[in-house]
Amino acid sequence: MTRPPSTRRHLPGSPFNVPAKPAPPVEQFEVGDRVSHDQYGLGRIIGVEGEEAVLIDFAGQTGRFLTPFSKLSKL
């Protein structure tokens, strides 16, 4: 007994072959902007080094942060 040839079932593509989402744009800061940091709290931008880094004054303590500014948000 032979089976009749059956048609192949086409399955959808893998959910893992989805193209990657584009990276969110890097936030731009200017001197004088008020910011909030997850660990250091409120601060003010005192210097900008192009798109690579910013200098921030947190009530007397100065910090230099490199891109991406994941824990830094503009107020």
C-alpha positions, -999 to +999 in steps of 0.1 A: +000+000+000+014+033-010+003+067+004-007+094-020+017+123-020+006+150+004+012+187+003+037+202+027+025+224+054+043+258+053+050+271+088+056+307+096+091+320+100+110+319+133+102+347+157+140+349+163+147+361+127+131+394+133+153+424+123+168+442+153+152+475+164+172+506+158+190+521+188+172+551+204+188+584+196+213+597+221+198+625+242+215+659+237+224+680+267+234+717+270+253+736+297+228+746+323+203+718+318+189+702+350+192+664+351+183+635+373+206+605+379+194+572+394+223+571+419+234+607+424+201+625+423+195+660+409+223+679+392+231+706+366+252+702+334+284+723+337+302+711+306+296+692+274+323+673+256+308+668+221+285+638+220+308+616+241+305+629+276+290+655+300+302+670+332+275+673+359+275+691+393+256+672+420+255+697+449+293+700+451+302+666+437+312+666+400+308+636+378+317+629+342+294+606+323+300+589+290+274+580+263+250+563+264+234+582+292+212+553+304+207+564+340+205+601+332+173+620+323+167+656+314+142+675+336 
